Amino acid sequence: TQFSNRALNHVMNFPVAKGLGAFVKVWPTDWLYFSMAGIDPYARVSRTGFDTGFHGPAHFVGNWEFGLTPKFESANGKLPGNYKFGWWYNPRVLTVFKNTLGGSLRTETENGGVGFYLSFDQMVWKENNDPKDKQGLGLFFNYGFAHGDVNRVEHFWSLGGQYQGLIPTRDKDVLGLGVAQSMLSNQYRHEINSRADRETVYELYYAIQITPWCAITPDVQVITNPGGTKDARDALVGGVRVKIDF
């Protein structure tokens, strides 16, 4: 979650909804869970949410997920991991990607869309066996799929890792490196924009823990084909983030 680019914090073709909703999570064991959520997709910042959440068709952005949370034994203690498998339903009316020949053909829409995602993260090495010490190397991988007839990003993946305490005496500092790619759909490319391709993000950061309540994180990003088009120039982005916990 310390990456600055959203593509390394989220599955980019997962439908986003912020509104009234309900969520339940069930743990049959301490290493297996199942969760369900339904969120109002029509909420607006300027409205209360009650008029959209409890009126009209009973539509919602639905999410179903089951996950495994193993802790593998190692010479330096347990290595925690999270393995998530989920799918979603989006009830919004979506426009099908279609070349209307300047308006001479009828625009088509589709009611609802579905997709799925995978999200894995695993600590693979610890520096010592202190259960409260998080120094070591962790890796992650994410993948998401959405139907390409109505979603610009059909396939998405990201992977990377972070190492806490890489430099001696800097036990709280974190070094992170990640790569993410949003692959635009074939139908969007054939029907709407022949120059559509894929956007790739590379990010490197180093979080410096100045005090227990303050961290400064410089980072650098390289983005190829910004926006997923071959006509865009590659971008180099640098930044510094300051985090203060009260």
C-alpha positions, 0 to 999 in steps of 0.5 A: 500500500506504499506505492504511489501509483494506483495500479500497484495498489488496486486491480485496475479493472475491478469496478469501483463503487463508494456508497451505502452497502453491506459486507459480511466475512465468515471464518470457518477456520483461522486460515480460510474465509469467505466474504460477500459485499453489495454496494450501491453503484449510483451514489453521488457525492452531492446526495445522501445515498438513501435516495439511490440506495433504497429506491429503484431497481435493487441493483448493486455492485456485488463482490464474492471472495474466498481466501487462504491465510497460511503461515508457513514454517521457516528457520526464522519463524512463521511466514504469513501469506494471503491468497485471494480468489474473487469475482464481481458483478457490475449492474451499471448500463455499459456502452458496448465498444462499436464503431458507429460510423459517425452515428449511422449505426445504433449504439449498443448497451449491455446491462451488467458485467462480470469479472474475476481477480486473483491476489497473492502476497507472501512473506518469503524470508525473515531476518529473525524469529521474533514474531513482532519483527517484520524485517524480511522480504515479501512478494505479491502478484495480482491479476484481474479480468473483465469482459473486453466488449464493455471494459477498456482494460480487459486484462490487468496484472501486477507483481513486485516485492518489498524488503523491510530492514535491508540496510543495517540499523534501519530496521523500519525502512522499506524498499519496494519495487513493482511492475503493473500492466493494464492491457486494453481490450481487443474489441476497443482496439478494433472498433474504437482506437486502432492505436490502443495497446497497453500501459506499463508502470514501473515504480521504485520507492524507499520509505524512510522511518524518521520517527515512530510517527513520521515517514518520508518516501521518495519514489520514481515511476516510469510509465510506458504508453500512458493511457494505453495508447501508442501515441503517448510519450513515455513518462518519468515521474518523481515524487516524495510523500510524507506520512504522519500518524497522530 
